[in-house]
Structures are given as structure tokens and as C-alpha cells.
Amino acid sequence: MQALGNTLSVRFGRSGWAVAIGLVVALVFQILALTMPFIEFSIFLGGDTTYGLLSSIRLLWQSDLHVIALLIVSFSVVFPFLKLVGLWTAWFVLPRGDSRTKLIRILGVLGKWSMMDPFCVTVLVALSSGQWAVSAITHIGIYFFLAAVTLSMTLSLVIMHLDRATQTPNEPRSTSQLRIAERGGVAAVFVPLAFLVSAAAVLFAIDLPFVQVDQFLLNSNSIGIAGFSIDLLKNHQWALGVLSCVGLIIVPAGTLICELWFWFSRATSAGHQRRRRVMDAIYEWSMMDVFGLSLVLILLEGDRFVKAELRSGLWFIAAAVIVAQLARKIAQRAVAASLRKRANAG
């Protein structure tokens, strides 16, 4: 009974019922996404074909693309339901403790990978844009799916914040300010340099084309992140356009600017910890890594719809993801070491 009294649902009572309602709504959206059509392909002399999420996976499996089919079914079908079950368990079942906190963190980190299938759809729409022989039209299923994943990611962040509020504060009490760059050792030079390199890679990745259409009777369109994001908005594909603009442009570029500011700014130890948590939460909405994997998948299968060749932008996408992840990991360790040193000195 005491354990049940320590659950988040009991702790926040009526004020937390919005979380429970949100979990139910996300589940309904996810079920509708599985039953509604996702995308319709129209190919000259080939007719129109409409696919839902499950039928597209079945097509991949029947075409002997087993790895791709398993990845999509894992990230876009199985995991979204497992995440909702996990969030429900963290909210209603698990008492305060490390198990609940670790579960919430794991679900938060993995949540964005459910966006892999929507990005596959986005690239297909971009490849067919402006073509006369092929076209792709999105249907209601993709919007239910986007709503379900976005809502579950938001609820994950909310539950993480509320879980932290139930824990005993462990923030340093020192009121003196410090700059992480002054106490980072070798990292003081490497981290800002790595973030600058990653920022340059992000800018090139956004601007340069990552694929070019290469098929007889089709326009040889070069497709880059900035270009197809703007085209999606112009063509009133609002959900996919916002997903691309926010996940591939605004958040990746914005987090790098914030990381550099965080590294050189002055704050108390507690202030640095709070800033770190905020930036980690924002970074969960950076979709460059998810997009990169989606792009690889669609290029492996996309020649059945529109043949395309790789361009340099793809390598800058990979570089931006790898360098940014490396710099973030080193920065996090440097921050932790700096704050421990300050706490021991205090």
C-alpha cells in the first residue's frame, strides 16, 4: 500500500489526470494510424496504389526486404505501444525510485525513433514533387501517427519533469558562479571546436542536396533538407513540413548554439544542472539521426518508385550527427566533472 501511495498518479492526484487522458488519446491515435491509409502512389501506366502502415510493411517483407521491414515494424508499430505501456506503468504502478526514473529516461531517449516511418513518407513525397509521371499523396493515417508520437514524446517529458519533482533535491548549494570552459581541461578546447564543426556540418546538411532523381522521363530534381521542407509547406503538407522544419533545421541548429552558449556562460552549479536538463529535453526533438536512417532505408527501397542518386548532403548529415553526439557526450562528462570538483572544493 505504501508503494502504491508513492506512484505519480497518487502524488499529483486530480492535477495529473491530464497525463492519463493524454495517454489514452495517444493510444487511440496510434490505433487509428494502423487502420487508416498512409500514402497513395500514382505511377504513369501503373495506376494508383494506397498503402497503410501495415500494408507497406507487408509489401517490404514480400519483396524480401526483411531487415527494412523489421526495422519499421519495430520502431513504428511495436515500440509506440510499448512506450505507452511503459509510460502508463511509470505513472500508475511504479513507486518512487531508480527503476521508475530509469524507465522514463529510456522511453524518452528512444521515443523519437518512432518518427522513422513518417520521414520515409516525407522523402517519397519530396522525390515525387513536380513530376508528371509519378506522384505521392499523404492520407489521414500519417497525421494520426504524427499526433500519437508527438503526444507520447510530450507526455514522456512531462512525466520525467514530475518524477524529478518527487525526488529529494540534489543540487549544489553554492551561490558562486563558474564557467564550464574554464574548468574543462582538454575538453575546454575540444568541445567548442567539435560543436563548431558540427554546426558547419548542419548548415551544409541543410543547404546541400542529399539525393537527385535519376530516372528516364523524370525531372532530375536535387533534393535538400531546406528545399523539400519549404516545398512541403508550399504544398500544404503542414504536418510533414513542420516536422521537417523543426526536427531537421530549427532544433539541430538551435541546440548547437545553446550548447556553445552553455559552455562559455557563467552560472551557479545548480544553474548549470538545470540548463543541462533543459537542453537534453530539447535535443530529444532533434531528428537528424532519425532522418539519416530513414533516408538510407528509402534509398534502398525507393528505386521501386523513383530512382535516385546520393549527393554530398547525405555525408554532411552523417557528420553532423556523429560529431554532435560525440561533443555532447564529452561536454556532459566535463560538466559533471567540473561540478563534482566544485562540490568537493566547497
Order of alpha helices (4+ residues) and beta strands (2+ residues): alpha-alpha-alpha-beta-beta-alpha-alpha-alpha-alpha-alpha-beta-alpha-beta-alpha-beta-beta-alpha-alpha-alpha-beta-alpha-alpha-beta-alpha
